[in-house]
Amino acid sequence: MYGKTFIFALAATPLVAAHGKVAVVQGDAGGNGTGLGIMGGVVPGPGRNAVTEVDTTVFGRTNIQTDGLGKTTQGGKNTVAGMKQAMAQSGDTLPQVSANGGKLTGTFHIVTTDGAGPLQAVIDPTGTGAFSQGQVVRSVGQLFTRSMDVIMRRASNVNQDYPMAFDIPAGTTCQGTMGNMQNVCLVKIANSNRAGPFGGVIAMQIVDGNTTTTPVPVTSAAAGNAAAKGTKGKAFQA
């Protein structure tokens, strides 16, 4: 049996292991997005791990500033072109973040009981997945877990949503191109679980009162493929 002191310590400790994914993200100036690789309602919430984790993005290295967009069991390597599918689930307008210091908020879906944070994010202004050159931002608040689930039922299905938020520094600029959209950044959101890490990649745009960004959706596979080729620099895919 585990002592009460040990159980209490676990209950007070932020998680560093997680099967979790970025379900949806909003910008403080409007718009919303879904993580690359997310398959939406076709993936069941409750059930066996092999069924519920198929669209969870795995990054492979615990360093948040590692290049690449991660991969999922179902879809393989995430690519910039896959943003077309992500946008089909979340609308035509990417998350819009204020240039003078805005915020990304959203939902982190905890797939299993061994999961959920703390989370970090890194902003890639090139929109290619070059996160090693990006700026790291920490989440506003952390996610915690129930101690008994960790001890007695590790990695069993939990199917819970938790809020997340990140402050985007004032002066952040985006230079990426994605289909017909300009001024795009990619943002990797992940924990530091050695079995993953787990999380997701979303796209966002920076806007201010003097600049109008017209977000045009990717409307065809050809446009999506052009996005992968048209980004500045190499588009990392793993």
C-alpha positions as a Markdown table, in Angstrom:
| # | Residue | x | y | z |
|---|---|---|---|---|
| 1 | Met | 0.0 | 0.0 | 0.0 |
| 2 | Tyr | 1.1 | 3.5 | -0.7 |
| 3 | Gly | 1.4 | 5.9 | 2.3 |
| 4 | Lys | -0.8 | 9.0 | 2.5 |
| 5 | Thr | 2.2 | 11.3 | 2.2 |
| 6 | Phe | 3.2 | 9.8 | -1.1 |
| 7 | Ile | -0.3 | 10.0 | -2.5 |
| 8 | Phe | -0.6 | 13.6 | -1.4 |
| 9 | Ala | 2.8 | 14.5 | -3.1 |
| 10 | Leu | 1.6 | 13.0 | -6.4 |
| 11 | Ala | -1.6 | 14.9 | -6.2 |
| 12 | Ala | 0.3 | 18.2 | -5.8 |
| 13 | Thr | 2.8 | 17.5 | -8.6 |
| 14 | Pro | 2.3 | 18.7 | -12.2 |
| 15 | Leu | 2.3 | 15.8 | -14.7 |
| 16 | Val | 5.3 | 15.2 | -16.8 |
| 17 | Ala | 3.8 | 12.2 | -18.6 |
| 18 | Ala | 0.8 | 12.3 | -20.8 |
| 19 | His | -1.1 | 11.0 | -23.7 |
| 20 | Gly | -2.8 | 14.2 | -24.7 |
| 21 | Lys | -3.6 | 16.2 | -27.8 |
| 22 | Val | -4.5 | 19.8 | -28.9 |
| 23 | Ala | -8.2 | 19.7 | -29.6 |
| 24 | Val | -8.9 | 23.3 | -30.3 |
| 25 | Val | -7.2 | 26.7 | -30.0 |
| 26 | Gln | -8.5 | 30.3 | -30.2 |
| 27 | Gly | -6.8 | 33.6 | -30.6 |
| 28 | Asp | -7.7 | 36.6 | -28.5 |
| 29 | Ala | -8.5 | 38.6 | -31.7 |
| 30 | Gly | -10.7 | 35.8 | -33.1 |
| 31 | Gly | -10.4 | 32.7 | -35.2 |
| 32 | Asn | -9.8 | 29.1 | -34.1 |
| 33 | Gly | -7.7 | 26.1 | -35.1 |
| 34 | Thr | -7.2 | 22.4 | -34.6 |
| 35 | Gly | -4.0 | 20.5 | -34.2 |
| 36 | Leu | -2.4 | 18.8 | -37.2 |
| 37 | Gly | -3.4 | 15.2 | -37.4 |
| 38 | Ile | -6.5 | 15.5 | -35.4 |
| 39 | Met | -9.3 | 13.4 | -36.8 |
| 40 | Gly | -12.2 | 14.8 | -34.9 |
| 41 | Gly | -15.3 | 12.9 | -33.9 |
| 42 | Val | -14.4 | 9.7 | -35.8 |
| 43 | Val | -12.0 | 8.9 | -32.9 |
| 44 | Pro | -13.9 | 7.7 | -29.9 |
| 45 | Gly | -13.4 | 9.3 | -26.5 |
| 46 | Pro | -13.7 | 6.3 | -24.2 |
| 47 | Gly | -12.2 | 2.9 | -25.1 |
| 48 | Arg | -8.9 | 1.0 | -25.5 |
| 49 | Asn | -5.7 | 3.1 | -25.9 |
| 50 | Ala | -5.1 | 1.6 | -29.3 |
| 51 | Val | -8.4 | 3.1 | -30.4 |
| 52 | Thr | -8.4 | 6.4 | -28.6 |
| 53 | Glu | -4.8 | 7.5 | -29.2 |
| 54 | Val | -4.7 | 7.1 | -33.0 |
| 55 | Asp | -4.6 | 10.9 | -33.7 |
| 56 | Thr | -2.4 | 11.9 | -30.7 |
| 57 | Thr | 0.7 | 13.6 | -32.0 |
| 58 | Val | 4.1 | 12.3 | -30.8 |
| 59 | Phe | 7.2 | 14.4 | -31.2 |
| 60 | Gly | 10.0 | 12.0 | -30.3 |
| 61 | Arg | 12.3 | 14.4 | -28.3 |
| 62 | Thr | 11.6 | 16.0 | -25.0 |
| 63 | Asn | 13.3 | 19.3 | -26.1 |
| 64 | Ile | 10.4 | 21.6 | -27.1 |
| 65 | Gln | 12.8 | 23.3 | -29.5 |
| 66 | Thr | 13.2 | 20.3 | -31.8 |
| 67 | Asp | 12.4 | 20.7 | -35.5 |
| 68 | Gly | 9.5 | 18.8 | -36.9 |
| 69 | Leu | 5.7 | 18.5 | -36.8 |
| 70 | Gly | 5.5 | 15.1 | -35.1 |
| 71 | Lys | 3.5 | 12.1 | -36.2 |
| 72 | Thr | 0.4 | 10.1 | -35.4 |
| 73 | Thr | -0.3 | 6.4 | -35.4 |
| 74 | Gln | -3.1 | 6.8 | -37.9 |
| 75 | Gly | -1.8 | 9.5 | -40.3 |
| 76 | Gly | 2.0 | 9.1 | -40.0 |
| 77 | Lys | 4.2 | 12.2 | -40.3 |
| 78 | Asn | 2.3 | 15.5 | -39.9 |
| 79 | Thr | 2.9 | 17.9 | -42.8 |
| 80 | Val | 2.1 | 21.6 | -43.4 |
| 81 | Ala | -0.2 | 20.4 | -46.2 |
| 82 | Gly | -2.3 | 18.7 | -43.5 |
| 83 | Met | -3.5 | 22.0 | -42.2 |
| 84 | Lys | -6.2 | 21.9 | -44.8 |
| 85 | Gln | -7.8 | 19.0 | -43.0 |
| 86 | Ala | -7.3 | 20.7 | -39.6 |
| 87 | Met | -9.0 | 23.8 | -40.9 |
| 88 | Ala | -11.9 | 21.8 | -42.3 |
| 89 | Gln | -12.7 | 20.9 | -38.7 |
| 90 | Ser | -12.3 | 24.4 | -37.2 |
| 91 | Gly | -13.3 | 27.0 | -39.8 |
| 92 | Asp | -11.8 | 29.3 | -42.3 |
| 93 | Thr | -10.1 | 31.7 | -40.0 |
| 94 | Leu | -6.9 | 30.7 | -38.2 |
| 95 | Pro | -6.4 | 31.9 | -34.6 |
| 96 | Gln | -5.8 | 35.6 | -34.7 |
| 97 | Val | -3.4 | 37.0 | -32.0 |
| 98 | Ser | -3.0 | 40.6 | -31.1 |
| 99 | Ala | 0.4 | 42.1 | -32.2 |
| 100 | Asn | 0.7 | 44.1 | -28.9 |
| 101 | Gly | 0.8 | 40.9 | -26.8 |
| 102 | Gly | -2.1 | 38.6 | -27.2 |
| 103 | Lys | -3.1 | 35.1 | -26.1 |
| 104 | Leu | -3.8 | 31.7 | -27.4 |
| 105 | Thr | -6.4 | 29.7 | -25.4 |
| 106 | Gly | -7.9 | 26.3 | -26.0 |
| 107 | Thr | -8.5 | 22.8 | -25.0 |
| 108 | Phe | -6.0 | 20.1 | -24.3 |
| 109 | His | -7.7 | 16.7 | -24.4 |
| 110 | Ile | -6.3 | 14.1 | -22.0 |
| 111 | Val | -6.6 | 10.7 | -23.6 |
| 112 | Thr | -5.3 | 8.6 | -20.7 |
| 113 | Thr | -4.8 | 8.9 | -17.0 |
| 114 | Asp | -1.1 | 9.2 | -17.2 |
| 115 | Gly | -1.5 | 12.5 | -19.0 |
| 116 | Ala | -1.5 | 16.2 | -19.1 |
| 117 | Gly | 1.2 | 18.7 | -18.6 |
| 118 | Pro | 2.9 | 20.9 | -17.7 |
| 119 | Leu | 2.8 | 22.2 | -21.2 |
| 120 | Gln | 5.1 | 24.5 | -23.2 |
| 121 | Ala | 4.8 | 26.1 | -26.6 |
| 122 | Val | 7.3 | 27.2 | -29.1 |
| 123 | Ile | 6.5 | 29.7 | -31.9 |
| 124 | Asp | 8.0 | 29.1 | -35.4 |
| 125 | Pro | 7.6 | 32.4 | -37.4 |
| 126 | Thr | 8.6 | 30.8 | -40.7 |
| 127 | Gly | 5.6 | 28.4 | -40.6 |
| 128 | Thr | 7.8 | 25.5 | -41.6 |
| 129 | Gly | 8.4 | 23.5 | -38.4 |
| 130 | Ala | 11.8 | 25.1 | -37.7 |
| 131 | Phe | 11.1 | 25.1 | -33.9 |
| 132 | Ser | 14.8 | 25.0 | -33.0 |
| 133 | Gln | 15.0 | 28.6 | -34.0 |
| 134 | Gly | 11.7 | 29.6 | -32.4 |
| 135 | Gln | 10.6 | 31.3 | -29.2 |
| 136 | Val | 9.5 | 29.3 | -26.2 |
| 137 | Val | 6.5 | 30.4 | -24.2 |
| 138 | Arg | 5.2 | 28.7 | -21.1 |
| 139 | Ser | 1.5 | 28.0 | -20.4 |
| 140 | Val | -0.5 | 30.2 | -18.1 |
| 141 | Gly | -1.4 | 27.7 | -15.4 |
| 142 | Gln | -0.7 | 24.0 | -15.4 |
| 143 | Leu | -2.6 | 20.7 | -15.6 |
| 144 | Phe | -2.7 | 18.2 | -12.8 |
| 145 | Thr | -3.8 | 14.6 | -12.4 |
| 146 | Arg | -5.7 | 12.5 | -9.9 |
| 147 | Ser | -3.1 | 10.6 | -7.7 |
| 148 | Met | -5.0 | 7.3 | -7.5 |
| 149 | Asp | -5.4 | 7.1 | -11.2 |
| 150 | Val | -1.6 | 7.4 | -11.6 |
| 151 | Ile | -1.0 | 4.7 | -9.0 |
| 152 | Met | -3.7 | 2.2 | -9.7 |
| 153 | Arg | -4.8 | 2.7 | -13.3 |
| 154 | Arg | -1.8 | 4.1 | -15.1 |
| 155 | Ala | -2.5 | 4.8 | -18.8 |
| 156 | Ser | -6.1 | 3.8 | -18.7 |
| 157 | Asn | -8.6 | 5.8 | -20.7 |
| 158 | Val | -9.8 | 9.1 | -19.0 |
| 159 | Asn | -11.3 | 11.1 | -21.9 |
| 160 | Gln | -11.2 | 14.6 | -20.2 |
| 161 | Asp | -10.8 | 18.1 | -21.6 |
| 162 | Tyr | -8.7 | 20.8 | -19.8 |
| 163 | Pro | -8.2 | 24.5 | -20.6 |
| 164 | Met | -4.8 | 25.8 | -21.6 |
| 165 | Ala | -3.5 | 29.3 | -22.3 |
| 166 | Phe | -0.3 | 30.9 | -23.6 |
| 167 | Asp | 0.8 | 34.5 | -23.6 |
| 168 | Ile | 2.2 | 35.5 | -27.0 |
| 169 | Pro | 4.9 | 38.1 | -26.6 |
| 170 | Ala | 4.3 | 41.6 | -28.1 |
| 171 | Gly | 6.3 | 42.1 | -31.3 |
| 172 | Thr | 5.9 | 38.5 | -32.5 |
| 173 | Thr | 5.8 | 38.4 | -36.3 |
| 174 | Cys | 4.8 | 35.6 | -38.7 |
| 175 | Gln | 6.4 | 35.2 | -42.2 |
| 176 | Gly | 5.0 | 31.8 | -43.2 |
| 177 | Thr | 2.9 | 31.1 | -46.2 |
| 178 | Met | 0.2 | 28.4 | -46.3 |
| 179 | Gly | -1.8 | 28.0 | -49.5 |
| 180 | Asn | -3.4 | 31.4 | -50.0 |
| 181 | Met | -2.7 | 32.5 | -46.4 |
| 182 | Gln | 0.1 | 34.9 | -45.6 |
| 183 | Asn | 1.7 | 35.9 | -42.3 |
| 184 | Val | 1.4 | 32.4 | -40.7 |
| 185 | Cys | 3.3 | 31.1 | -37.7 |
| 186 | Leu | 3.3 | 27.5 | -36.5 |
| 187 | Val | 3.0 | 26.8 | -32.8 |
| 188 | Lys | 4.1 | 23.5 | -31.2 |
| 189 | Ile | 2.3 | 22.7 | -27.9 |
| 190 | Ala | 3.7 | 19.7 | -25.9 |
| 191 | Asn | 4.6 | 18.2 | -22.6 |
| 192 | Ser | 7.9 | 16.6 | -21.8 |
| 193 | Asn | 7.0 | 13.0 | -21.4 |
| 194 | Arg | 9.8 | 10.7 | -22.4 |
| 195 | Ala | 7.3 | 8.3 | -23.9 |
| 196 | Gly | 6.3 | 11.0 | -26.3 |
| 197 | Pro | 6.3 | 13.9 | -25.9 |
| 198 | Phe | 2.6 | 14.5 | -26.7 |
| 199 | Gly | 0.7 | 17.5 | -27.9 |
| 200 | Gly | 0.1 | 19.1 | -31.3 |
| 201 | Val | 1.0 | 21.8 | -33.8 |
| 202 | Ile | -1.4 | 24.6 | -34.8 |
| 203 | Ala | -1.2 | 27.6 | -37.1 |
| 204 | Met | -1.9 | 31.2 | -36.1 |
| 205 | Gln | -1.7 | 34.7 | -37.5 |
| 206 | Ile | -0.7 | 38.0 | -35.9 |
| 207 | Val | -3.0 | 41.0 | -36.3 |
| 208 | Asp | -3.2 | 44.6 | -35.0 |
| 209 | Gly | -5.4 | 47.6 | -35.4 |
| 210 | Asn | -3.4 | 49.0 | -38.3 |
| 211 | Thr | -2.9 | 45.8 | -40.2 |
| 212 | Thr | -5.6 | 43.8 | -41.8 |
| 213 | Thr | -4.9 | 40.1 | -42.4 |
| 214 | Thr | -7.3 | 38.4 | -44.7 |
| 215 | Pro | -7.2 | 34.6 | -43.8 |
| 216 | Val | -8.2 | 32.7 | -46.9 |
| 217 | Pro | -8.8 | 28.9 | -46.5 |
| 218 | Val | -6.9 | 26.3 | -48.3 |
| 219 | Thr | -9.5 | 25.1 | -50.8 |
| 220 | Ser | -7.8 | 22.2 | -52.7 |
| 221 | Ala | -5.2 | 19.5 | -52.3 |
| 222 | Ala | -3.2 | 21.4 | -54.9 |
| 223 | Ala | -3.2 | 24.5 | -52.7 |
| 224 | Gly | -2.2 | 22.4 | -49.7 |
| 225 | Asn | 0.7 | 20.9 | -51.6 |
| 226 | Ala | 1.7 | 24.3 | -52.7 |
| 227 | Ala | 1.8 | 25.3 | -49.0 |
| 228 | Ala | 4.4 | 22.7 | -48.2 |
| 229 | Lys | 6.5 | 23.9 | -51.1 |
| 230 | Gly | 6.0 | 27.6 | -50.7 |
| 231 | Thr | 7.1 | 28.0 | -47.1 |
| 232 | Lys | 10.3 | 29.9 | -46.5 |
| 233 | Gly | 13.1 | 27.4 | -45.9 |
| 234 | Lys | 12.8 | 23.7 | -45.5 |
| 235 | Ala | 9.5 | 22.3 | -44.3 |
| 236 | Phe | 10.3 | 19.9 | -41.5 |
| 237 | Gln | 8.0 | 16.9 | -41.4 |
| 238 | Ala | 9.1 | 14.7 | -38.5 |
